[in-house]
Amino acid sequence: MPRYARSERQALTDLMSGLGPDAPTINEGWTVRDLAAHLVVRERRPDAAAGLVLAPLRDRGERIRRQVAAGDWAQLLDQVRHPPVWSPMSNPLTDELANMMEFFIHHEDVRRAQPQWQPRQLPAELDQALWRRSSTLARMALRRFPAQLTVVAPGHGEVATGRGGEPLRLVGAPGELILFLSGRQRVAQVEIDGAPGLADRLRDAKLGF
């Protein structure tokens, strides 16, 4: 069985190593160093990682992330490349579930911030795995959007979501849908078919985790 969490992790760390800690990402205000620190905190500091989902702990989590980011770059990169087996986020039983989408997204966060980037041709199995995640994410992220929304990945399937109203179609490859639905609309290569005002609203919607 392919382990895409592992291959995306290795590809991301290779890319970060080649670009260096000060290279940009598409995450506003974050360099590659900042992104690496985020990944280390997520896996190695559960006390701080809670701030990723719990607003009252967000400031403390960000403070710890900045402290981690200030450390030695080579050590930081090594910690991303070799995750701890004791972590609930990266042990062998949970790695694929917890990290496949996470590392795919962050790999693209770095790739798409570089000049003349091009979309990747993904393995069919990874596309299918990303479709399973994107279809679930679409139902969650767009359930309150004021439209009769159909999210389509050609060759994979479609899901209906939204609160109802005018019809709107969001069409793209599974990986592009993942990026769009995780709040990276400006770099996701998708098509939106429907009323222009409604399509613009979807492009500008606050999506993501």
Helices and strands as residue ranges (DSSP letters): H 4-19, H 32-44, H 46-49, G 50-52, G 55-57, H 58-69, H 73-81, H 95-111, H 124-141, E 148-153, E 157-161, E 167-171, H 174-181, G 185-187, E 191-194, H 196-204
